[in-house]
Amino acid sequence: MRAVAAGDSAAFSRLYDILSVATYTVFRRHFPDQAEADLAMKAMWLSVWQNASTLSHAPGTPSEKIVAIAEHWARSRVASAI
């Protein structure tokens, strides 16, 4: 996360490669429509990139933090659609 926070796009790419399946699974569970899941996924990962500095200081592993963010992001989007 520190490398991502420093703007290292290769580190971000590795992080995405490691966690993309787990985060996409979260979005597909909450958004049966694939297009909605894809949009949520893109927006969440953009947020991770933009907030990497803050995330690097938060407790927990990068995996724990990012999957939790995906879960929160998905739930908040579903709740706002109701």
PDB file of N, CA, C and O in Angstrom:
ATOM      1  N   MET A   1       0.832  -1.193   0.000  1.00  0.00           N
ATOM      2  CA  MET A   1       0.000   0.000   0.000  1.00  0.00           C
ATOM      3  C   MET A   1       0.874   1.255   0.000  1.00  0.00           C
ATOM      4  O   MET A   1       0.521   2.259  -0.618  1.00  0.00           O
ATOM      5  N   ARG A   2       2.003   1.198   0.685  1.00  0.00           N
ATOM      6  CA  ARG A   2       2.858   2.390   0.714  1.00  0.00           C
ATOM      7  C   ARG A   2       3.379   2.736  -0.675  1.00  0.00           C
ATOM      8  O   ARG A   2       3.462   3.908  -1.041  1.00  0.00           O
ATOM      9  N   ALA A   3       3.728   1.713  -1.443  1.00  0.00           N
ATOM     10  CA  ALA A   3       4.202   1.953  -2.807  1.00  0.00           C
ATOM     11  C   ALA A   3       3.084   2.545  -3.667  1.00  0.00           C
ATOM     12  O   ALA A   3       3.320   3.451  -4.466  1.00  0.00           O
ATOM     13  N   VAL A   4       1.881   2.033  -3.497  1.00  0.00           N
ATOM     14  CA  VAL A   4       0.735   2.580  -4.229  1.00  0.00           C
ATOM     15  C   VAL A   4       0.497   4.025  -3.803  1.00  0.00           C
ATOM     16  O   VAL A   4       0.223   4.887  -4.638  1.00  0.00           O
ATOM     17  N   ALA A   5       0.602   4.284  -2.514  1.00  0.00           N
ATOM     18  CA  ALA A   5       0.422   5.644  -2.001  1.00  0.00           C
ATOM     19  C   ALA A   5       1.461   6.602  -2.582  1.00  0.00           C
ATOM     20  O   ALA A   5       1.203   7.796  -2.736  1.00  0.00           O
ATOM     21  N   ALA A   6       2.640   6.062  -2.901  1.00  0.00           N
ATOM     22  CA  ALA A   6       3.709   6.888  -3.486  1.00  0.00           C
ATOM     23  C   ALA A   6       3.539   7.052  -4.989  1.00  0.00           C
ATOM     24  O   ALA A   6       4.370   7.681  -5.644  1.00  0.00           O
ATOM     25  N   GLY A   7       2.457   6.486  -5.545  1.00  0.00           N
ATOM     26  CA  GLY A   7       2.172   6.646  -6.967  1.00  0.00           C
ATOM     27  C   GLY A   7       2.749   5.554  -7.851  1.00  0.00           C
ATOM     28  O   GLY A   7       2.826   5.721  -9.068  1.00  0.00           O
ATOM     29  N   ASP A   8       3.152   4.446  -7.260  1.00  0.00           N
ATOM     30  CA  ASP A   8       3.733   3.340  -8.018  1.00  0.00           C
ATOM     31  C   ASP A   8       2.631   2.554  -8.726  1.00  0.00           C
ATOM     32  O   ASP A   8       1.938   1.747  -8.106  1.00  0.00           O
ATOM     33  N   SER A   9       2.475   2.795 -10.022  1.00  0.00           N
ATOM     34  CA  SER A   9       1.398   2.142 -10.768  1.00  0.00           C
ATOM     35  C   SER A   9       1.644   0.640 -10.921  1.00  0.00           C
ATOM     36  O   SER A   9       0.684  -0.123 -11.027  1.00  0.00           O
ATOM     37  N   ALA A  10       2.895   0.201 -10.936  1.00  0.00           N
ATOM     38  CA  ALA A  10       3.179  -1.240 -11.006  1.00  0.00           C
ATOM     39  C   ALA A  10       2.721  -1.929  -9.721  1.00  0.00           C
ATOM     40  O   ALA A  10       2.188  -3.038  -9.769  1.00  0.00           O
ATOM     41  N   ALA A  11       2.923  -1.287  -8.584  1.00  0.00           N
ATOM     42  CA  ALA A  11       2.459  -1.839  -7.305  1.00  0.00           C
ATOM     43  C   ALA A  11       0.931  -1.900  -7.293  1.00  0.00           C
ATOM     44  O   ALA A  11       0.351  -2.873  -6.812  1.00  0.00           O
ATOM     45  N   PHE A  12       0.287  -0.873  -7.817  1.00  0.00           N
ATOM     46  CA  PHE A  12      -1.170  -0.870  -7.899  1.00  0.00           C
ATOM     47  C   PHE A  12      -1.652  -2.010  -8.796  1.00  0.00           C
ATOM     48  O   PHE A  12      -2.627  -2.688  -8.473  1.00  0.00           O
ATOM     49  N   SER A  13      -0.978  -2.215  -9.903  1.00  0.00           N
ATOM     50  CA  SER A  13      -1.339  -3.290 -10.820  1.00  0.00           C
ATOM     51  C   SER A  13      -1.206  -4.656 -10.147  1.00  0.00           C
ATOM     52  O   SER A  13      -2.065  -5.520 -10.322  1.00  0.00           O
ATOM     53  N   ARG A  14      -0.138  -4.853  -9.382  1.00  0.00           N
ATOM     54  CA  ARG A  14       0.029  -6.115  -8.653  1.00  0.00           C
ATOM     55  C   ARG A  14      -1.082  -6.293  -7.622  1.00  0.00           C
ATOM     56  O   ARG A  14      -1.644  -7.380  -7.487  1.00  0.00           O
ATOM     57  N   LEU A  15      -1.394  -5.226  -6.901  1.00  0.00           N
ATOM     58  CA  LEU A  15      -2.464  -5.280  -5.908  1.00  0.00           C
ATOM     59  C   LEU A  15      -3.794  -5.632  -6.568  1.00  0.00           C
ATOM     60  O   LEU A  15      -4.550  -6.461  -6.062  1.00  0.00           O
ATOM     61  N   TYR A  16      -4.067  -4.996  -7.695  1.00  0.00           N
ATOM     62  CA  TYR A  16      -5.292  -5.278  -8.440  1.00  0.00           C
ATOM     63  C   TYR A  16      -5.316  -6.737  -8.891  1.00  0.00           C
ATOM     64  O   TYR A  16      -6.332  -7.418  -8.749  1.00  0.00           O
ATOM     65  N   ASP A  17      -4.191  -7.216  -9.435  1.00  0.00           N
ATOM     66  CA  ASP A  17      -4.127  -8.603  -9.893  1.00  0.00           C
ATOM     67  C   ASP A  17      -4.409  -9.589  -8.761  1.00  0.00           C
ATOM     68  O   ASP A  17      -5.056 -10.615  -8.975  1.00  0.00           O
ATOM     69  N   ILE A  18      -3.933  -9.285  -7.579  1.00  0.00           N
ATOM     70  CA  ILE A  18      -4.122 -10.166  -6.428  1.00  0.00           C
ATOM     71  C   ILE A  18      -5.560 -10.134  -5.917  1.00  0.00           C
ATOM     72  O   ILE A  18      -6.103 -11.168  -5.529  1.00  0.00           O
ATOM     73  N   LEU A  19      -6.178  -8.952  -5.914  1.00  0.00           N
ATOM     74  CA  LEU A  19      -7.473  -8.783  -5.251  1.00  0.00           C
ATOM     75  C   LEU A  19      -8.672  -8.582  -6.178  1.00  0.00           C
ATOM     76  O   LEU A  19      -9.801  -8.467  -5.700  1.00  0.00           O
ATOM     77  N   SER A  20      -8.453  -8.539  -7.467  1.00  0.00           N
ATOM     78  CA  SER A  20      -9.572  -8.243  -8.377  1.00  0.00           C
ATOM     79  C   SER A  20     -10.654  -9.314  -8.350  1.00  0.00           C
ATOM     80  O   SER A  20     -11.838  -8.984  -8.411  1.00  0.00           O
ATOM     81  N   VAL A  21     -10.285 -10.565  -8.262  1.00  0.00           N
ATOM     82  CA  VAL A  21     -11.303 -11.622  -8.238  1.00  0.00           C
ATOM     83  C   VAL A  21     -12.133 -11.521  -6.965  1.00  0.00           C
ATOM     84  O   VAL A  21     -13.359 -11.622  -7.007  1.00  0.00           O
ATOM     85  N   ALA A  22     -11.465 -11.322  -5.835  1.00  0.00           N
ATOM     86  CA  ALA A  22     -12.192 -11.222  -4.559  1.00  0.00           C
ATOM     87  C   ALA A  22     -13.131 -10.021  -4.552  1.00  0.00           C
ATOM     88  O   ALA A  22     -14.275 -10.132  -4.111  1.00  0.00           O
ATOM     89  N   THR A  23     -12.655  -8.869  -5.041  1.00  0.00           N
ATOM     90  CA  THR A  23     -13.509  -7.684  -5.021  1.00  0.00           C
ATOM     91  C   THR A  23     -14.638  -7.795  -6.050  1.00  0.00           C
ATOM     92  O   THR A  23     -15.759  -7.359  -5.789  1.00  0.00           O
ATOM     93  N   TYR A  24     -14.348  -8.370  -7.208  1.00  0.00           N
ATOM     94  CA  TYR A  24     -15.401  -8.526  -8.208  1.00  0.00           C
ATOM     95  C   TYR A  24     -16.480  -9.493  -7.709  1.00  0.00           C
ATOM     96  O   TYR A  24     -17.663  -9.310  -7.996  1.00  0.00           O
ATOM     97  N   THR A  25     -16.075 -10.499  -6.977  1.00  0.00           N
ATOM     98  CA  THR A  25     -17.029 -11.438  -6.394  1.00  0.00           C
ATOM     99  C   THR A  25     -17.987 -10.713  -5.446  1.00  0.00           C
ATOM    100  O   THR A  25     -19.188 -10.984  -5.436  1.00  0.00           O
ATOM    101  N   VAL A  26     -17.445  -9.794  -4.655  1.00  0.00           N
ATOM    102  CA  VAL A  26     -18.285  -8.992  -3.755  1.00  0.00           C
ATOM    103  C   VAL A  26     -19.302  -8.208  -4.572  1.00  0.00           C
ATOM    104  O   VAL A  26     -20.491  -8.218  -4.252  1.00  0.00           O
ATOM    105  N   PHE A  27     -18.854  -7.532  -5.618  1.00  0.00           N
ATOM    106  CA  PHE A  27     -19.771  -6.715  -6.417  1.00  0.00           C
ATOM    107  C   PHE A  27     -20.806  -7.555  -7.145  1.00  0.00           C
ATOM    108  O   PHE A  27     -21.965  -7.150  -7.249  1.00  0.00           O
ATOM    109  N   ARG A  28     -20.416  -8.703  -7.646  1.00  0.00           N
ATOM    110  CA  ARG A  28     -21.401  -9.550  -8.334  1.00  0.00           C
ATOM    111  C   ARG A  28     -22.441 -10.112  -7.370  1.00  0.00           C
ATOM    112  O   ARG A  28     -23.587 -10.347  -7.752  1.00  0.00           O
ATOM    113  N   ARG A  29     -22.043 -10.323  -6.135  1.00  0.00           N
ATOM    114  CA  ARG A  29     -23.003 -10.811  -5.139  1.00  0.00           C
ATOM    115  C   ARG A  29     -24.060  -9.738  -4.861  1.00  0.00           C
ATOM    116  O   ARG A  29     -25.226 -10.062  -4.633  1.00  0.00           O
ATOM    117  N   HIS A  30     -23.664  -8.484  -4.878  1.00  0.00           N
ATOM    118  CA  HIS A  30     -24.588  -7.383  -4.583  1.00  0.00           C
ATOM    119  C   HIS A  30     -25.282  -6.835  -5.822  1.00  0.00           C
ATOM    120  O   HIS A  30     -26.392  -6.311  -5.734  1.00  0.00           O
ATOM    121  N   PHE A  31     -24.632  -6.955  -6.974  1.00  0.00           N
ATOM    122  CA  PHE A  31     -25.193  -6.439  -8.228  1.00  0.00           C
ATOM    123  C   PHE A  31     -25.306  -7.576  -9.236  1.00  0.00           C
ATOM    124  O   PHE A  31     -24.331  -7.896  -9.917  1.00  0.00           O
ATOM    125  N   PRO A  32     -26.482  -8.190  -9.340  1.00  0.00           N
ATOM    126  CA  PRO A  32     -26.647  -9.270 -10.317  1.00  0.00           C
ATOM    127  C   PRO A  32     -26.383  -8.810 -11.754  1.00  0.00           C
ATOM    128  O   PRO A  32     -25.964  -9.602 -12.599  1.00  0.00           O
ATOM    129  N   ASP A  33     -26.632  -7.523 -12.022  1.00  0.00           N
ATOM    130  CA  ASP A  33     -26.382  -6.981 -13.353  1.00  0.00           C
ATOM    131  C   ASP A  33     -24.876  -6.761 -13.531  1.00  0.00           C
ATOM    132  O   ASP A  33     -24.264  -6.008 -12.775  1.00  0.00           O
ATOM    133  N   GLN A  34     -24.288  -7.415 -14.525  1.00  0.00           N
ATOM    134  CA  GLN A  34     -22.847  -7.345 -14.730  1.00  0.00           C
ATOM    135  C   GLN A  34     -22.356  -5.926 -14.989  1.00  0.00           C
ATOM    136  O   GLN A  34     -21.291  -5.547 -14.502  1.00  0.00           O
ATOM    137  N   ALA A  35     -23.102  -5.147 -15.736  1.00  0.00           N
ATOM    138  CA  ALA A  35     -22.687  -3.775 -16.037  1.00  0.00           C
ATOM    139  C   ALA A  35     -22.589  -2.935 -14.764  1.00  0.00           C
ATOM    140  O   ALA A  35     -21.658  -2.145 -14.608  1.00  0.00           O
ATOM    141  N   GLU A  36     -23.543  -3.105 -13.862  1.00  0.00           N
ATOM    142  CA  GLU A  36     -23.496  -2.387 -12.583  1.00  0.00           C
ATOM    143  C   GLU A  36     -22.292  -2.828 -11.754  1.00  0.00           C
ATOM    144  O   GLU A  36     -21.610  -1.999 -11.150  1.00  0.00           O
ATOM    145  N   ALA A  37     -22.036  -4.125 -11.730  1.00  0.00           N
ATOM    146  CA  ALA A  37     -20.885  -4.649 -10.985  1.00  0.00           C
ATOM    147  C   ALA A  37     -19.589  -4.109 -11.572  1.00  0.00           C
ATOM    148  O   ALA A  37     -18.675  -3.747 -10.832  1.00  0.00           O
ATOM    149  N   ASP A  38     -19.505  -4.054 -12.887  1.00  0.00           N
ATOM    150  CA  ASP A  38     -18.304  -3.530 -13.542  1.00  0.00           C
ATOM    151  C   ASP A  38     -18.074  -2.068 -13.198  1.00  0.00           C
ATOM    152  O   ASP A  38     -16.949  -1.665 -12.901  1.00  0.00           O
ATOM    153  N   LEU A  39     -19.142  -1.269 -13.237  1.00  0.00           N
ATOM    154  CA  LEU A  39     -19.012   0.157 -12.904  1.00  0.00           C
ATOM    155  C   LEU A  39     -18.607   0.360 -11.448  1.00  0.00           C
ATOM    156  O   LEU A  39     -17.753   1.192 -11.145  1.00  0.00           O
ATOM    157  N   ALA A  40     -19.218  -0.396 -10.562  1.00  0.00           N
ATOM    158  CA  ALA A  40     -18.869  -0.295  -9.146  1.00  0.00           C
ATOM    159  C   ALA A  40     -17.421  -0.702  -8.913  1.00  0.00           C
ATOM    160  O   ALA A  40     -16.713  -0.075  -8.126  1.00  0.00           O
ATOM    161  N   MET A  41     -16.986  -1.744  -9.594  1.00  0.00           N
ATOM    162  CA  MET A  41     -15.612  -2.220  -9.472  1.00  0.00           C
ATOM    163  C   MET A  41     -14.633  -1.132  -9.906  1.00  0.00           C
ATOM    164  O   MET A  41     -13.664  -0.849  -9.202  1.00  0.00           O
ATOM    165  N   LYS A  42     -14.883  -0.535 -11.043  1.00  0.00           N
ATOM    166  CA  LYS A  42     -13.989   0.527 -11.546  1.00  0.00           C
ATOM    167  C   LYS A  42     -13.948   1.699 -10.583  1.00  0.00           C
ATOM    168  O   LYS A  42     -12.875   2.220 -10.278  1.00  0.00           O
ATOM    169  N   ALA A  43     -15.104   2.113 -10.106  1.00  0.00           N
ATOM    170  CA  ALA A  43     -15.163   3.258  -9.192  1.00  0.00           C
ATOM    171  C   ALA A  43     -14.449   2.958  -7.879  1.00  0.00           C
ATOM    172  O   ALA A  43     -13.738   3.812  -7.350  1.00  0.00           O
ATOM    173  N   MET A  44     -14.633   1.760  -7.356  1.00  0.00           N
ATOM    174  CA  MET A  44     -13.995   1.396  -6.087  1.00  0.00           C
ATOM    175  C   MET A  44     -12.481   1.365  -6.230  1.00  0.00           C
ATOM    176  O   MET A  44     -11.771   1.875  -5.364  1.00  0.00           O
ATOM    177  N   TRP A  45     -11.972   0.771  -7.320  1.00  0.00           N
ATOM    178  CA  TRP A  45     -10.524   0.704  -7.498  1.00  0.00           C
ATOM    179  C   TRP A  45      -9.928   2.089  -7.766  1.00  0.00           C
ATOM    180  O   TRP A  45      -8.797   2.355  -7.361  1.00  0.00           O
ATOM    181  N   LEU A  46     -10.655   2.960  -8.429  1.00  0.00           N
ATOM    182  CA  LEU A  46     -10.188   4.334  -8.587  1.00  0.00           C
ATOM    183  C   LEU A  46     -10.080   4.996  -7.222  1.00  0.00           C
ATOM    184  O   LEU A  46      -9.124   5.724  -6.955  1.00  0.00           O
ATOM    185  N   SER A  47     -11.045   4.748  -6.370  1.00  0.00           N
ATOM    186  CA  SER A  47     -11.023   5.282  -5.013  1.00  0.00           C
ATOM    187  C   SER A  47      -9.825   4.732  -4.228  1.00  0.00           C
ATOM    188  O   SER A  47      -9.189   5.470  -3.474  1.00  0.00           O
ATOM    189  N   VAL A  48      -9.519   3.462  -4.398  1.00  0.00           N
ATOM    190  CA  VAL A  48      -8.346   2.879  -3.728  1.00  0.00           C
ATOM    191  C   VAL A  48      -7.089   3.604  -4.182  1.00  0.00           C
ATOM    192  O   VAL A  48      -6.247   3.954  -3.355  1.00  0.00           O
ATOM    193  N   TRP A  49      -6.949   3.833  -5.474  1.00  0.00           N
ATOM    194  CA  TRP A  49      -5.777   4.537  -6.012  1.00  0.00           C
ATOM    195  C   TRP A  49      -5.694   5.953  -5.441  1.00  0.00           C
ATOM    196  O   TRP A  49      -4.627   6.391  -5.011  1.00  0.00           O
ATOM    197  N   GLN A  50      -6.811   6.660  -5.437  1.00  0.00           N
ATOM    198  CA  GLN A  50      -6.834   8.051  -4.987  1.00  0.00           C
ATOM    199  C   GLN A  50      -6.635   8.189  -3.483  1.00  0.00           C
ATOM    200  O   GLN A  50      -6.148   9.219  -3.017  1.00  0.00           O
ATOM    201  N   ASN A  51      -7.005   7.163  -2.717  1.00  0.00           N
ATOM    202  CA  ASN A  51      -6.929   7.231  -1.257  1.00  0.00           C
ATOM    203  C   ASN A  51      -5.885   6.288  -0.669  1.00  0.00           C
ATOM    204  O   ASN A  51      -5.944   5.951   0.513  1.00  0.00           O
ATOM    205  N   ALA A  52      -4.943   5.869  -1.482  1.00  0.00           N
ATOM    206  CA  ALA A  52      -3.940   4.894  -1.040  1.00  0.00           C
ATOM    207  C   ALA A  52      -3.122   5.389   0.143  1.00  0.00           C
ATOM    208  O   ALA A  52      -2.731   4.595   0.999  1.00  0.00           O
ATOM    209  N   SER A  53      -2.864   6.663   0.202  1.00  0.00           N
ATOM    210  CA  SER A  53      -2.088   7.204   1.318  1.00  0.00           C
ATOM    211  C   SER A  53      -2.818   7.000   2.638  1.00  0.00           C
ATOM    212  O   SER A  53      -2.222   6.550   3.617  1.00  0.00           O
ATOM    213  N   THR A  54      -4.077   7.321   2.667  1.00  0.00           N
ATOM    214  CA  THR A  54      -4.884   7.121   3.871  1.00  0.00           C
ATOM    215  C   THR A  54      -5.003   5.637   4.197  1.00  0.00           C
ATOM    216  O   THR A  54      -4.887   5.237   5.355  1.00  0.00           O
ATOM    217  N   LEU A  55      -5.234   4.828   3.173  1.00  0.00           N
ATOM    218  CA  LEU A  55      -5.386   3.388   3.382  1.00  0.00           C
ATOM    219  C   LEU A  55      -4.105   2.737   3.886  1.00  0.00           C
ATOM    220  O   LEU A  55      -4.156   1.770   4.646  1.00  0.00           O
ATOM    221  N   SER A  56      -2.969   3.258   3.471  1.00  0.00           N
ATOM    222  CA  SER A  56      -1.709   2.651   3.898  1.00  0.00           C
ATOM    223  C   SER A  56      -1.480   2.807   5.397  1.00  0.00           C
ATOM    224  O   SER A  56      -0.717   2.044   5.990  1.00  0.00           O
ATOM    225  N   HIS A  57      -2.132   3.785   6.011  1.00  0.00           N
ATOM    226  CA  HIS A  57      -1.980   4.015   7.455  1.00  0.00           C
ATOM    227  C   HIS A  57      -3.086   3.361   8.285  1.00  0.00           C
ATOM    228  O   HIS A  57      -3.002   3.318   9.513  1.00  0.00           O
ATOM    229  N   ALA A  58      -4.101   2.864   7.627  1.00  0.00           N
ATOM    230  CA  ALA A  58      -5.209   2.220   8.342  1.00  0.00           C
ATOM    231  C   ALA A  58      -4.776   0.831   8.817  1.00  0.00           C
ATOM    232  O   ALA A  58      -3.939   0.188   8.183  1.00  0.00           O
ATOM    233  N   PRO A  59      -5.343   0.374   9.927  1.00  0.00           N
ATOM    234  CA  PRO A  59      -4.972  -0.953  10.420  1.00  0.00           C
ATOM    235  C   PRO A  59      -5.455  -2.066   9.493  1.00  0.00           C
ATOM    236  O   PRO A  59      -6.452  -1.911   8.787  1.00  0.00           O
ATOM    237  N   GLY A  60      -4.750  -3.171   9.504  1.00  0.00           N
ATOM    238  CA  GLY A  60      -5.116  -4.334   8.706  1.00  0.00           C
ATOM    239  C   GLY A  60      -4.238  -4.501   7.488  1.00  0.00           C
ATOM    240  O   GLY A  60      -3.481  -3.604   7.116  1.00  0.00           O
ATOM    241  N   THR A  61      -4.351  -5.664   6.875  1.00  0.00           N
ATOM    242  CA  THR A  61      -3.577  -5.935   5.665  1.00  0.00           C
ATOM    243  C   THR A  61      -4.250  -5.252   4.477  1.00  0.00           C
ATOM    244  O   THR A  61      -5.437  -4.930   4.543  1.00  0.00           O
ATOM    245  N   PRO A  62      -3.519  -5.031   3.408  1.00  0.00           N
ATOM    246  CA  PRO A  62      -4.147  -4.464   2.215  1.00  0.00           C
ATOM    247  C   PRO A  62      -5.337  -5.308   1.749  1.00  0.00           C
ATOM    248  O   PRO A  62      -6.364  -4.763   1.342  1.00  0.00           O
ATOM    249  N   SER A  63      -5.202  -6.624   1.806  1.00  0.00           N
ATOM    250  CA  SER A  63      -6.311  -7.498   1.392  1.00  0.00           C
ATOM    251  C   SER A  63      -7.544  -7.260   2.246  1.00  0.00           C
ATOM    252  O   SER A  63      -8.647  -7.104   1.721  1.00  0.00           O
ATOM    253  N   GLU A  64      -7.364  -7.232   3.558  1.00  0.00           N
ATOM    254  CA  GLU A  64      -8.496  -7.010   4.466  1.00  0.00           C
ATOM    255  C   GLU A  64      -9.147  -5.661   4.199  1.00  0.00           C
ATOM    256  O   GLU A  64     -10.371  -5.556   4.133  1.00  0.00           O
ATOM    257  N   LYS A  65      -8.327  -4.639   4.048  1.00  0.00           N
ATOM    258  CA  LYS A  65      -8.865  -3.291   3.843  1.00  0.00           C
ATOM    259  C   LYS A  65      -9.628  -3.178   2.528  1.00  0.00           C
ATOM    260  O   LYS A  65     -10.729  -2.628   2.492  1.00  0.00           O
ATOM    261  N   ILE A  66      -9.052  -3.692   1.460  1.00  0.00           N
ATOM    262  CA  ILE A  66      -9.665  -3.508   0.147  1.00  0.00           C
ATOM    263  C   ILE A  66     -10.925  -4.340  -0.013  1.00  0.00           C
ATOM    264  O   ILE A  66     -11.900  -3.862  -0.592  1.00  0.00           O
ATOM    265  N   VAL A  67     -10.934  -5.552   0.475  1.00  0.00           N
ATOM    266  CA  VAL A  67     -12.161  -6.357   0.407  1.00  0.00           C
ATOM    267  C   VAL A  67     -13.247  -5.719   1.278  1.00  0.00           C
ATOM    268  O   VAL A  67     -14.418  -5.719   0.898  1.00  0.00           O
ATOM    269  N   ALA A  68     -12.877  -5.182   2.433  1.00  0.00           N
ATOM    270  CA  ALA A  68     -13.849  -4.488   3.287  1.00  0.00           C
ATOM    271  C   ALA A  68     -14.383  -3.236   2.585  1.00  0.00           C
ATOM    272  O   ALA A  68     -15.570  -2.927   2.689  1.00  0.00           O
ATOM    273  N   ILE A  69     -13.529  -2.531   1.886  1.00  0.00           N
ATOM    274  CA  ILE A  69     -13.970  -1.354   1.129  1.00  0.00           C
ATOM    275  C   ILE A  69     -14.954  -1.772   0.045  1.00  0.00           C
ATOM    276  O   ILE A  69     -15.977  -1.116  -0.150  1.00  0.00           O
ATOM    277  N   ALA A  70     -14.655  -2.850  -0.655  1.00  0.00           N
ATOM    278  CA  ALA A  70     -15.564  -3.338  -1.701  1.00  0.00           C
ATOM    279  C   ALA A  70     -16.922  -3.689  -1.108  1.00  0.00           C
ATOM    280  O   ALA A  70     -17.961  -3.353  -1.676  1.00  0.00           O
ATOM    281  N   GLU A  71     -16.906  -4.360   0.027  1.00  0.00           N
ATOM    282  CA  GLU A  71     -18.166  -4.741   0.685  1.00  0.00           C
ATOM    283  C   GLU A  71     -18.952  -3.494   1.094  1.00  0.00           C
ATOM    284  O   GLU A  71     -20.158  -3.411   0.860  1.00  0.00           O
ATOM    285  N   HIS A  72     -18.275  -2.537   1.699  1.00  0.00           N
ATOM    286  CA  HIS A  72     -18.931  -1.296   2.117  1.00  0.00           C
ATOM    287  C   HIS A  72     -19.450  -0.536   0.890  1.00  0.00           C
ATOM    288  O   HIS A  72     -20.581  -0.049   0.885  1.00  0.00           O
ATOM    289  N   TRP A  73     -18.627  -0.443  -0.131  1.00  0.00           N
ATOM    290  CA  TRP A  73     -18.990   0.273  -1.354  1.00  0.00           C
ATOM    291  C   TRP A  73     -20.240  -0.351  -1.973  1.00  0.00           C
ATOM    292  O   TRP A  73     -21.171   0.357  -2.356  1.00  0.00           O
ATOM    293  N   ALA A  74     -20.252  -1.670  -2.066  1.00  0.00           N
ATOM    294  CA  ALA A  74     -21.396  -2.366  -2.673  1.00  0.00           C
ATOM    295  C   ALA A  74     -22.657  -2.165  -1.848  1.00  0.00           C
ATOM    296  O   ALA A  74     -23.717  -1.866  -2.398  1.00  0.00           O
ATOM    297  N   ARG A  75     -22.553  -2.327  -0.534  1.00  0.00           N
ATOM    298  CA  ARG A  75     -23.729  -2.161   0.318  1.00  0.00           C
ATOM    299  C   ARG A  75     -24.277  -0.743   0.261  1.00  0.00           C
ATOM    300  O   ARG A  75     -25.492  -0.549   0.232  1.00  0.00           O
ATOM    301  N   SER A  76     -23.400   0.243   0.245  1.00  0.00           N
ATOM    302  CA  SER A  76     -23.869   1.628   0.214  1.00  0.00           C
ATOM    303  C   SER A  76     -24.520   1.953  -1.119  1.00  0.00           C
ATOM    304  O   SER A  76     -25.475   2.729  -1.154  1.00  0.00           O
ATOM    305  N   ARG A  77     -24.031   1.382  -2.227  1.00  0.00           N
ATOM    306  CA  ARG A  77     -24.637   1.621  -3.528  1.00  0.00           C
ATOM    307  C   ARG A  77     -26.002   0.944  -3.629  1.00  0.00           C
ATOM    308  O   ARG A  77     -26.940   1.510  -4.191  1.00  0.00           O
ATOM    309  N   VAL A  78     -26.110  -0.256  -3.088  1.00  0.00           N
ATOM    310  CA  VAL A  78     -27.405  -0.959  -3.089  1.00  0.00           C
ATOM    311  C   VAL A  78     -28.403  -0.210  -2.228  1.00  0.00           C
ATOM    312  O   VAL A  78     -29.556  -0.029  -2.618  1.00  0.00           O
ATOM    313  N   ALA A  79     -27.957   0.230  -1.043  1.00  0.00           N
ATOM    314  CA  ALA A  79     -28.855   0.957  -0.127  1.00  0.00           C
ATOM    315  C   ALA A  79     -29.328   2.275  -0.751  1.00  0.00           C
ATOM    316  O   ALA A  79     -30.481   2.667  -0.572  1.00  0.00           O
ATOM    317  N   SER A  80     -28.445   2.953  -1.477  1.00  0.00           N
ATOM    318  CA  SER A  80     -28.850   4.235  -2.070  1.00  0.00           C
ATOM    319  C   SER A  80     -29.786   4.040  -3.250  1.00  0.00           C
ATOM    320  O   SER A  80     -30.481   4.974  -3.649  1.00  0.00           O
ATOM    321  N   ALA A  81     -29.814   2.836  -3.813  1.00  0.00           N
ATOM    322  CA  ALA A  81     -30.696   2.553  -4.948  1.00  0.00           C
ATOM    323  C   ALA A  81     -32.108   2.183  -4.498  1.00  0.00           C
ATOM    324  O   ALA A  81     -33.042   2.173  -5.300  1.00  0.00           O
ATOM    325  N   ILE A  82     -32.254   1.879  -3.203  1.00  0.00           N
ATOM    326  CA  ILE A  82     -33.566   1.447  -2.689  1.00  0.00           C
ATOM    327  C   ILE A  82     -34.457   2.634  -2.429  1.00  0.00           C
ATOM    328  O   ILE A  82     -35.597   2.468  -1.995  1.00  0.00           O
TER     329      ILE A  82
END
